[in-house]
Amino acid sequence: MPENGPENGPENGQDKGPDTDDDRAPSQTVKAQLALRDLILGGDLKPGDRISELPMVERLGVSRTPVRMALVRLEEEGLLEAIPSGGFSVKSFTERDIFDAIEIRGALEGLAARLAAERGPSATDLLSIRDCLEELDAVVATHLGGGNCFPDYVELNARFHHMLLGLAQSPVVERQFERAVTLPFASPSAFVMIQQEVPEARTVLTVAQDHHRCAVDAIEAREGTRAEAIMREHARLASRNLRYALRNRDTFDRIPGAALLQRRGRP
């Protein structure tokens, strides 16, 4: 048997085949997963559409192994469902599903806030999240003064929620949260961009920022029950925005994932 050496490796121009170790690398699977999710949430793939490996290999420009793994992960997230005869299809969601997803996110963030308060965050972590709050204060002030702050607010809002999860010091909670917010409309920023069109947008944005500050204050004061209640209530602002969006078709259609919603009795 010949020894392994440069003359026998891919460096010599040898074809590595369709399913190589490089293709199995996490980066390739993540690339396929993100691309597929974008196709689904963007409406390119619609509820009931069947998704098979080979067409996606050509469409996404990666080999079968990462596509196969990406499909399985999206099924675990809840965006796809397996078909008994093989392959997957895009799932649809009811309005109740969306409200439940928001409620789950609120429960997990509430749990994270309580654990953070009970375990006690470090002074460094508290300083970092308060710096984020200061930046959010400036962005909200810009909005209240008539400026367009929503792109900046989306980024900072996502950072704040990520940092709050980190304060819990619980990889278990973080994993469950990351899984929950992959569902359409469940992430903390899912409805921020339509918030500017809600009639009481100024009030909602002010209340949301007050929730952020109160939650951090409660965590620092080691008030776990209060911190949990605040973050649960904070998630319900998304439900409030969702109800507005459901009454306004043009607004709702601009939300990523809107095509997945079953809108019974609606035009």
C-alpha positions in Angstrom: 0.0 0.0 0.0 1.5 3.4 -1.0 2.3 5.8 1.8 0.3 9.0 2.1 2.1 11.9 0.6 1.7 15.1 -1.4 1.6 13.1 -4.6 -1.6 11.3 -3.4 -3.4 14.4 -2.0 -5.7 17.0 -3.5 -2.8 19.3 -3.9 -1.7 17.2 -6.9 -5.0 18.1 -8.6 -6.8 14.9 -7.7 -10.6 15.2 -7.7 -11.9 15.0 -4.1 -15.4 13.9 -5.2 -18.8 15.4 -4.4 -18.8 14.9 -0.7 -15.4 15.8 0.6 -14.3 16.7 4.1 -14.2 20.4 3.0 -17.9 20.1 2.1 -18.6 18.7 5.5 -17.1 21.6 7.2 -19.4 23.6 9.5 -19.0 26.7 7.4 -20.5 24.9 4.3 -23.4 23.6 6.3 -24.0 27.0 7.9 -23.8 28.6 4.4 -26.5 26.2 3.1 -28.6 26.6 6.2 -28.6 30.4 6.0 -29.3 30.5 2.3 -32.2 28.1 2.6 -33.6 30.0 5.5 -33.4 33.2 3.5 -35.2 31.5 0.5 -38.0 30.4 2.9 -38.4 33.6 4.9 -38.1 35.7 1.7 -41.0 33.9 0.0 -38.9 32.3 -2.8 -39.9 28.9 -1.3 -43.6 28.9 -0.3 -45.6 26.8 2.2 -46.1 23.3 0.7 -43.2 23.6 -1.7 -41.1 20.4 -1.8 -37.4 20.7 -1.2 -35.1 17.9 -2.4 -31.3 17.7 -2.0 -30.2 17.6 -5.7 -32.0 20.8 -6.8 -30.7 22.7 -3.8 -27.2 21.5 -4.5 -27.3 23.2 -7.8 -29.1 26.3 -6.6 -26.9 26.9 -3.5 -23.6 25.9 -5.0 -22.6 23.4 -2.3 -22.5 19.6 -2.3 -25.1 17.2 -1.0 -23.7 16.6 2.5 -24.1 20.3 3.7 -27.4 20.6 2.0 -28.6 17.4 3.7 -27.5 18.6 7.1 -29.0 22.1 6.5 -32.4 20.5 5.6 -32.3 18.5 8.8 -31.5 21.5 10.9 -34.3 23.6 9.3 -36.6 20.8 10.2 -35.4 20.9 13.8 -36.0 24.7 13.7 -39.6 24.1 12.5 -39.4 25.7 9.1 -39.5 22.4 7.2 -41.3 19.1 7.7 -40.2 15.7 6.5 -42.2 14.0 3.7 -42.8 10.3 4.2 -41.9 9.6 0.5 -38.6 11.5 0.9 -37.5 15.1 1.0 -39.0 18.0 2.9 -41.7 20.6 2.5 -42.0 24.2 3.7 -44.3 24.6 6.7 -46.9 27.2 7.2 -47.9 28.8 10.5 -51.1 30.0 12.0 -51.5 33.3 13.9 -51.6 31.2 17.1 -48.3 29.7 16.3 -46.7 33.1 16.0 -48.1 34.4 19.3 -47.0 31.1 20.9 -43.5 31.6 19.5 -43.3 35.1 21.0 -44.5 33.8 24.3 -41.9 31.1 24.3 -39.2 33.7 23.6 -40.5 35.8 26.5 -40.4 32.8 28.8 -36.8 32.0 27.9 -35.6 35.6 28.2 -37.5 35.9 31.5 -35.8 32.7 32.8 -32.4 34.1 31.6 -33.0 37.4 33.4 -34.0 35.6 36.6 -30.9 33.3 36.5 -28.7 36.4 35.8 -30.1 38.1 38.9 -29.8 35.0 41.1 -26.2 34.2 40.0 -25.0 37.7 39.9 -23.3 39.2 36.8 -19.8 40.5 36.9 -19.1 44.2 37.1 -17.6 44.0 33.7 -20.7 42.4 32.1 -22.9 45.0 33.8 -20.8 47.8 32.5 -20.9 46.4 29.0 -24.7 46.0 28.9 -25.2 49.5 30.4 -23.0 50.9 27.7 -25.3 49.2 25.2 -28.3 50.8 27.0 -26.6 54.2 26.7 -26.3 53.7 22.9 -29.9 52.7 22.7 -30.9 55.8 24.7 -29.2 58.0 22.1 -30.9 56.2 19.2 -34.4 56.4 20.9 -33.8 60.1 21.5 -32.9 60.6 17.8 -36.2 58.9 16.9 -38.3 60.9 19.3 -36.6 64.0 17.8 -37.9 63.0 14.3 -34.8 61.2 13.0 -34.7 57.8 11.3 -33.1 55.5 13.9 -34.6 52.1 13.1 -31.6 50.4 11.4 -29.4 51.4 14.3 -32.0 50.4 16.8 -32.4 46.9 15.2 -28.7 46.3 15.6 -28.4 47.6 19.2 -31.6 45.8 20.2 -30.3 42.5 19.0 -27.0 43.1 20.8 -28.8 44.0 24.1 -30.9 40.8 24.0 -27.8 38.7 23.2 -25.9 40.3 26.1 -28.8 39.7 28.5 -28.8 36.0 27.6 -25.1 35.9 28.3 -25.7 37.3 31.8 -27.6 34.1 32.7 -24.3 32.1 32.4 -26.4 29.2 31.0 -25.4 27.6 27.7 -28.5 25.4 28.0 -30.8 28.4 28.1 -28.9 30.1 25.3 -29.2 27.0 23.1 -32.9 26.8 23.6 -33.3 30.5 23.0 -31.3 30.4 19.7 -33.5 27.5 18.6 -36.7 29.3 19.5 -36.0 32.6 17.8 -35.3 30.9 14.4 -39.0 30.5 14.0 -40.6 33.3 11.9 -41.5 36.4 14.0 -40.0 35.1 17.2 -36.8 37.0 17.4 -36.5 40.2 19.5 -36.1 42.3 16.3 -38.8 40.6 14.2 -41.3 43.5 14.6 -39.0 46.4 15.2 -39.0 47.6 11.6 -42.8 47.8 11.5 -42.9 49.5 14.8 -42.3 52.8 13.1 -45.6 52.4 11.4 -47.6 51.6 14.5 -49.7 54.6 15.5 -48.4 54.6 19.0 -44.8 53.9 17.9 -43.2 56.7 20.0 -44.9 55.2 23.1 -44.0 51.6 22.3 -40.3 52.5 21.7 -40.1 54.4 24.9 -41.7 51.6 26.9 -39.4 49.0 25.3 -36.3 51.0 26.3 -37.7 51.4 29.8 -38.1 47.6 30.0 -34.5 47.2 29.0 -33.3 49.5 31.7 -35.6 48.1 34.4 -34.5 44.5 33.6 -30.9 45.4 34.0 -31.6 47.3 37.2 -33.5 44.3 38.6 -30.6 42.0 37.6 -28.1 44.2 39.3 -30.3 44.4 42.5 -30.5 40.5 42.4 -34.3 40.8 42.1 -34.9 37.6 40.0 -38.7 37.5 40.1 -38.9 41.2 39.0 -36.4 40.7 36.2 -38.2 37.7 34.9 -41.6 39.5 34.9 -40.2 42.5 33.1 -38.7 40.4 30.2 -41.9 38.4 29.8 -43.9 41.7 29.6 -41.2 43.0 27.2 -41.9 40.2 24.7 -45.5 41.0 24.7 -44.8 44.3 23.0 -44.0 42.2 19.9 -47.5 40.6 20.2 -48.9 44.1 20.3 -47.0 45.0 17.1 -48.1 41.8 15.5 -51.8 42.5 16.1 -51.3 45.9 14.4 -49.5 44.2 11.4 -52.2 41.6 11.0 -54.7 44.4 10.6 -52.6 46.0 7.9 -51.7 43.7 4.9 -49.1 46.0 3.4 -47.3 46.3 6.6 -47.3 42.6 7.4 -46.2 41.6 3.9 -42.9 43.4 4.5 -42.0 41.2 7.5 -39.5 38.3 6.7 -41.5 35.1 6.8 -44.9 36.7 6.2 -45.6 34.3 3.3 -45.6 31.4 5.7 -48.6 32.7 7.6 -52.0 31.1 7.0 -54.3 34.1 7.0 -57.8 32.5 7.2 -60.6 34.8 6.2 -58.2 37.5 5.1 -57.8 38.9 1.5 
